[in-house]
């Protein structure tokens, strides 16, 4: 390869790398800053004191029965160590904050299979603190 060919190859490589950098920055700028599911935080409800017999489908049915409430998602939290047994609480996501308020008014304190359930707007999950290298437990230094 001659020196002229090497210069041309270097120019093409520099131009290509500049184009890639510009394209990637444009792509990032075009992405919306909204949350992935399109729901507001006020439309997700915490449902506590659930009977262990309630599953995702039944939780969704109970909240769908409320007039004017559209259930987007209903999830009962299960214990991963105890063969998927319910932990007694779950989350219901509805279409908007107004529907969430209707659901709270209708279901908070309501009886579900013999238990009075608690319904509130779900709080954001607390971030786990960074423990670094300290794993807890007793450390003996000799």
SERO-4910 file (N, C-alpha, C, O; in steps of 0.05 Angstrom, whole numbers):
BEGIN
 pado doro    nc1    nc2    nc3   cac1   cac2   cac3    cc1    cc2    cc3    oc1    oc2    oc3
  Unk    A     17    -23      0      0      0      0     18     25      0     38     26     15
  Unk    A     11     44    -17     27     68    -18     20     87      4      0     84     18
  Unk    A     37    108      7     31    128     27      5    143     22     -9    150     41
  Unk    A     -1    148     -3    -26    161    -10    -50    144     -2    -70    154      8
  Unk    A    -48    118     -7    -70    100      1    -74    100     31    -97     99     41
  Unk    A    -52     99     46    -54    100     75    -67    125     85    -83    124    104
  Unk    A    -61    148     73    -73    173     80   -103    173     75   -119    182     91
  Unk    A   -111    161     53   -140    159     46   -154    141     66   -176    148     75
  Unk    A   -142    119     73   -155    100     92   -158    114    119   -179    111    132
  Unk    A   -137    128    128   -139    142    154   -161    163    153   -175    166    173
  Unk    A   -164    178    131   -185    199    129   -212    186    131   -230    196    144
  Unk    A   -216    163    117   -242    149    117   -248    139    145   -271    142    154
  Unk    A   -228    128    159   -233    118    186   -240    140    205   -258    137    222
  Unk    A   -227    163    203   -233    186    220   -261    196    214   -276    203    233
  Unk    A   -269    198    189   -295    208    181   -317    189    192   -337    198    202
  Unk    A   -312    162    189   -332    143    198   -335    144    228   -358    143    238
  Unk    A   -314    147    244   -316    149    273   -331    174    281   -345    174    301
  Unk    A   -326    196    267   -341    221    274   -370    218    268   -387    228    284
  Unk    A   -377    205    246   -406    201    240   -419    183    261   -442    189    268
  Unk    A   -406    163    270   -417    145    290   -422    161    316   -443    157    328
  Unk    A   -404    178    324   -407    193    349   -431    212    346   -447    215    365
  Unk    A   -434    225    323   -456    244    319   -482    229    319   -502    238    331
  Unk    A   -484    206    305   -509    191    304   -517    182    331   -541    184    338
  Unk    A   -499    172    347   -506    162    374   -516    184    392   -535    180    408
  Unk    A   -505    208    390   -514    230    407   -542    239    398   -558    248    414
  Unk    A   -547    238    371   -574    245    362   -595    225    371   -617    233    378
  Unk    A   -588    200    371   -607    179    379   -614    183    409   -638    180    416
  Unk    A   -595    189    426   -601    193    454   -619    217    458   -636    217    475
  Unk    A   -615    238    443   -630    263    446   -659    258    437   -677    272    448
  Unk    A   -664    240    419   -691    235    409   -708    219    427   -733    220    426
  Unk    A   -696    203    445   -711    186    463   -727    202    483   -715    221    495
  Unk    A   -752    196    488   -767    210    508   -758    204    536   -747    182    541
  Unk    A   -762    223    554   -753    219    582   -775    207    599   -772    205    624
  Unk    A   -798    199    588   -820    188    603   -814    159    612   -795    146    602
  Unk    A   -829    150    632   -825    123    642   -833    102    621   -849    109    603
  Unk    A   -823     78    623   -827     58    602   -855     48    600   -864     42    578
  Unk    A   -871     47    622   -897     36    620   -919     57    615   -942     50    610
  Unk    A   -912     82    615   -931    103    608   -950    110    631   -967    127    628
  Unk    A   -947     98    654   -964    103    677   -950    122    696   -926    124    698
  Unk    A   -967    137    711   -956    155    731   -952    139    757   -964    117    760
  Unk    A   -936    150    775   -932    136    801   -959    134    817   -962    116    832
  Unk    A   -977    154    813  -1002    154    828  -1022    133    818  -1042    129    831
  Unk    A  -1016    119    796  -1035     99    786  -1028     71    795  -1041     52    787
  Unk    A  -1007     68    811   -999     41    821  -1007     40    850  -1001     57    866
  Unk    A  -1022     19    857  -1033     15    883  -1020     -8    898  -1015    -29    886
  Unk    A  -1016     -4    923  -1007    -25    941  -1032    -38    953  -1050    -24    962
  Unk    A  -1034    -64    953  -1056    -78    965  -1045    -98    986  -1031   -117    979
  Unk    A  -1051    -93   1011  -1040   -109   1033  -1062   -125   1047  -1086   -121   1043
  Unk    A  -1052   -144   1064  -1069   -162   1079  -1086   -180   1062  -1109   -186   1068
  Unk    A  -1074   -188   1039  -1089   -206   1021  -1089   -235   1032  -1070   -243   1044
  Unk    A  -1111   -249   1028  -1111   -277   1035  -1091   -292   1017  -1086   -284    995
  Unk    A  -1080   -313   1028  -1060   -328   1013  -1071   -342    988  -1057   -351    971
  Unk    A  -1098   -345    987  -1111   -358    965  -1113   -340    940  -1119   -350    918
  Unk    A  -1108   -314    943  -1111   -295    921  -1087   -297    903  -1064   -296    912
  Unk    A  -1092   -299    877  -1070   -299    857  -1073   -275    839  -1091   -258    843
  Unk    A  -1056   -272    819  -1056   -249    801  -1083   -245    788  -1094   -223    787
  Unk    A  -1094   -267    777  -1120   -265    763  -1142   -256    781  -1158   -238    774
  Unk    A  -1144   -267    805  -1166   -259    823  -1163   -230    832  -1183   -216    835
  Unk    A  -1138   -222    838  -1133   -194    846  -1142   -175    823  -1155   -155    829
  Unk    A  -1136   -182    799  -1144   -166    776  -1175   -165    773  -1186   -144    767
  Unk    A  -1188   -188    777  -1217   -190    775  -1230   -172    796  -1250   -158    790
  Unk    A  -1220   -173    820  -1232   -158    842  -1232   -128    836  -1252   -114    840
  Unk    A  -1209   -118    826  -1207    -89    820  -1221    -82    794  -1230    -59    791
  Unk    A  -1223   -101    775  -1237    -95    750  -1267    -93    754  -1281    -80    739
  Unk    A  -1277   -105    776  -1306   -104    782  -1315    -76    791  -1339    -71    791
  Unk    A  -1296    -59    798  -1303    -32    806  -1310    -15    781  -1295    -15    762
  Unk    A  -1333     -3    782  -1342     13    759  -1323     37    754  -1317     52    772
  Unk    A  -1315     39    729  -1297     62    721  -1268     57    726  -1252     76    724
  Unk    A  -1260     32    733  -1232     27    738  -1222      6    718  -1233    -16    716
  Unk    A  -1202     13    703  -1189     -4    683  -1163    -14    695  -1144      1    698
  Unk    A  -1161    -40    700  -1136    -52    710  -1117    -57    688  -1124    -71    668
  Unk    A  -1093    -46    690  -1072    -51    671  -1056    -75    678  -1048    -91    661
  Unk    A  -1050    -78    704  -1034   -100    714  -1041   -106    743  -1046    -88    759
  Unk    A  -1041   -131    750  -1045   -140    778  -1025   -161    784  -1024   -182    771
  Unk    A  -1009   -157    806   -988   -176    813   -989   -181    843   -988   -163    859
  Unk    A   -991   -207    850   -988   -215    878   -959   -223    882   -948   -239    867
  Unk    A   -946   -212    903   -918   -218    908   -917   -246    922   -931   -251    941
  Unk    A   -899   -263    911   -896   -290    922   -869   -294    934   -850   -280    928
  Unk    A   -867   -313    952   -843   -320    965   -827   -339    947   -836   -361    941
  Unk    A   -803   -331    939   -788   -348    921   -776   -373    935   -768   -392    922
  Unk    A   -775   -372    962   -763   -395    976   -784   -415    986   -777   -437    994
  Unk    A   -810   -407    984   -831   -425    995   -850   -433    973   -875   -429    976
  Unk    A   -840   -443    951   -856   -454    929   -877   -434    918   -899   -443    913
  Unk    A   -870   -409    916   -888   -390    904   -912   -382    921   -931   -371    911
  Unk    A   -911   -387    947   -933   -379    965   -935   -349    966   -914   -335    967
  Unk    A   -959   -338    967   -964   -310    969   -952   -298    994   -952   -311   1015
  Unk    A   -941   -274    992   -931   -260   1016   -953   -244   1029   -949   -231   1050
  Unk    A   -977   -243   1017   -999   -229   1029  -1003   -201   1020  -1019   -186   1032
  Unk    A   -988   -193   1000   -992   -166    989   -986   -167    959   -975   -186    948
  Unk    A   -995   -145    946   -991   -144    917   -994   -115    907   -997    -97    923
  Unk    A   -993   -112    881   -995    -86    869  -1014    -87    845  -1015   -106    830
  Unk    A  -1030    -66    843  -1049    -64    821  -1043    -37    807  -1042    -16    820
  Unk    A  -1039    -38    781  -1035    -14    765  -1060     -8    749  -1070    -26    735
  Unk    A  -1071     16    752  -1095     24    737  -1087     45    717  -1064     54    716
  Unk    A  -1107     53    700  -1101     70    677  -1092     98    685  -1074    109    672
  Unk    A  -1103    110    705  -1095    137    713  -1100    142    743  -1111    125    757
  Unk    A  -1092    166    752  -1093    172    781  -1122    174    791  -1128    167    813
  Unk    A  -1141    184    774  -1169    186    782  -1181    158    787  -1195    154    807
  Unk    A  -1174    139    770  -1183    112    774  -1171     99    799  -1184     84    813
  Unk    A  -1146    106    804  -1133     96    828  -1147    106    853  -1151     91    872
  Unk    A  -1155    132    853  -1170    143    876  -1197    129    880  -1205    124    902
  Unk    A  -1211    123    857  -1236    109    859  -1232     81    871  -1247     72    888
  Unk    A  -1211     68    863  -1205     41    873  -1198     41    903  -1207     24    918
  Unk    A  -1183     61    911  -1177     64    940  -1202     68    956  -1206     55    976
  Unk    A  -1219     86    947  -1244     91    962  -1262     67    963  -1275     62    983
  Unk    A  -1262     51    941  -1280     28    940  -1269      4    956  -1284    -12    967
  Unk    A  -1243      0    956  -1231    -25    966  -1216    -23    992  -1213    -43   1005
  Unk    A  -1208      1   1001  -1193      3   1026  -1211     -5   1049  -1232      8   1053
  Unk    A  -1204    -25   1064  -1220    -35   1086  -1242    -55   1078  -1256    -65   1095
  Unk    A  -1243    -61   1052  -1263    -80   1043  -1256   -109   1051  -1232   -115   1055
  Unk    A  -1276   -126   1053  -1271   -154   1060  -1266   -171   1035  -1282   -170   1016
  Unk    A  -1244   -185   1036  -1238   -203   1014  -1231   -231   1026  -1210   -234   1038
  Unk    A  -1248   -250   1022  -1245   -277   1033  -1239   -276   1063  -1222   -291   1072
  Unk    A  -1254   -260   1077  -1252   -259   1106  -1230   -241   1117  -1226   -241   1142
  Unk    A  -1216   -226   1100  -1195   -208   1110  -1200   -180   1100  -1208   -176   1077
  Unk    A  -1196   -160   1117  -1199   -132   1109  -1173   -124   1096  -1152   -123   1108
  Unk    A  -1176   -117   1070  -1152   -110   1055  -1145    -80   1058  -1163    -64   1064
  Unk    A  -1120    -73   1055  -1111    -46   1056  -1102    -38   1028  -1087    -52   1015
  Unk    A  -1112    -15   1019  -1105     -5    992  -1096     24    994  -1110     41   1005
  Unk    A  -1071     29    985  -1059     55    985  -1044     59    958  -1040     41    943
  Unk    A  -1037     85    953  -1020     90    930   -993     79    937   -982     83    959
  Unk    A   -981     64    919   -955     51    924   -933     72    925   -933     91    910
  Unk    A   -915     68    944   -892     86    947   -870     75    929   -868     51    924
  Unk    A   -852     93    920   -830     83    904   -812     65    921   -810     69    945
  Unk    A   -800     46    909   -783     27    923   -758     41    932   -745     55    917
  Unk    A   -752     37    958   -728     49    969   -703     36    957   -702     12    954
  Unk    A   -683     52    950   -659     41    939   -643     27    961   -642     37    984
  Unk    A   -631      5    954   -615     -9    973   -589      5    976   -577     15    957
  Unk    A   -581      7   1001   -556     22   1006   -532      4    998   -533    -20   1000
  Unk    A   -511     17    989   -487      2    981   -472     -6   1006   -464     11   1022
  Unk    A   -468    -31   1010   -454    -41   1034   -425    -45   1029   -410    -52   1047
  Unk    A   -416    -41   1004   -388    -45    998   -378    -73   1004   -392    -92    997
  Unk    A   -356    -76   1016   -345   -102   1021   -355   -114   1047   -352   -138   1052
  Unk    A   -368    -98   1064   -378   -107   1090   -403   -124   1085   -424   -114   1077
  Unk    A   -401   -149   1090   -424   -168   1086   -439   -173   1111   -457   -190   1112
  Unk    A   -432   -160   1133   -445   -164   1158   -435   -189   1172   -416   -202   1163
  Unk    A   -446   -195   1195   -437   -218   1210   -413   -211   1228   -403   -189   1227
  Unk    A   -405   -230   1243   -383   -226   1262   -357   -230   1248   -352   -250   1234
  Unk    A   -339   -210   1250   -313   -212   1239   -292   -212   1262   -292   -194   1279
  Unk    A   -276   -232   1262   -256   -234   1283   -229   -225   1272   -220   -236   1251
  Unk    A   -217   -207   1285   -190   -198   1276   -169   -208   1296   -171   -203   1320
  Unk    A   -150   -223   1286   -130   -234   1304   -105   -218   1305    -86   -225   1319
***
